[in-house]
Amino acid sequence: MRAVVTVIGKDTVGILHKVSGICAEYNVNVIEVTQSVLQDMFAMIMLVDISMIKGDFSELVEKMTALGTELGLSIHTMHEDIFNSMHSI
């Protein structure tokens, strides 16, 4: 099972470190990462493996959302099935 994590906001030091730290805390493996900094704006998409997650997926979502609030970023975490359904017609 996989999930997609998106992060958008003003660039600051340590965003990737903090997001991947939460992944490690929940035993979520980062499969792929793409990130860009456009002037002072940071954008990142992570594909993560949640098959061995410690705890409930909703806890991970809440923790990522709380980190986003703390850092002034928009962090969205969604199960791959939901992501695929949203992007298919």
NORNORNOR-V332028 format. One record per residue. RES is the residue in one small letter. OMEGA is omega in radians with two decimals (999 if undefined). Layout:
BEGIN
{{RES & OMEGA} {RES & OMEGA}}
END
This chain:
BEGIN
{{m & -3.12} {r & 3.09} {a & 3.12} {v & 3.10} {v & 3.07} {t & -3.13} {v & 3.11} {i & 3.07} {g & -3.14} {k & -3.10} {d & 3.01} {t & 3.13} {v & 2.97} {g & -3.12} {i & -3.13} {l & 3.13} {h & -3.09} {k & 3.13} {v & 3.14} {s & 3.06} {g & 3.08} {i & 3.07} {c & -3.14} {a & 3.13} {e & -3.12} {y & -3.14} {n & 3.12} {v & -3.08} {n & 3.08} {v & -3.11} {i & -3.13} {e & 3.08} {v & 2.94} {t & 3.13} {q & 3.10} {s & 2.98} {v & 3.14} {l & -2.98} {q & 3.13} {d & -3.13} {m & -3.12} {f & 3.07} {a & -3.12} {m & 2.99} {i & 3.11} {m & 2.96} {l & -3.04} {v & 3.09} {d & -3.10} {i & -3.07} {s & -3.13} {m & -3.05} {i & 3.03} {k & -3.10} {g & -3.08} {d & 3.12} {f & -3.14} {s & 3.07} {e & 3.10} {l & 3.13} {v & -3.13} {e & -3.14} {k & 3.11} {m & 3.12} {t & 3.11} {a & 3.08} {l & 3.10} {g & 3.11} {t & -3.13} {e & -3.07} {l & -3.11} {g & -3.13} {l & 2.98} {s & 3.12} {i & 3.12} {h & 3.13} {t & 3.14} {m & 3.10} {h & -3.11} {e & -3.14} {d & 3.11} {i & 3.12} {f & 3.14} {n & 3.12} {s & 3.13} {m & -3.03} {h & 3.05} {s & -3.11} {i & 999}}
END
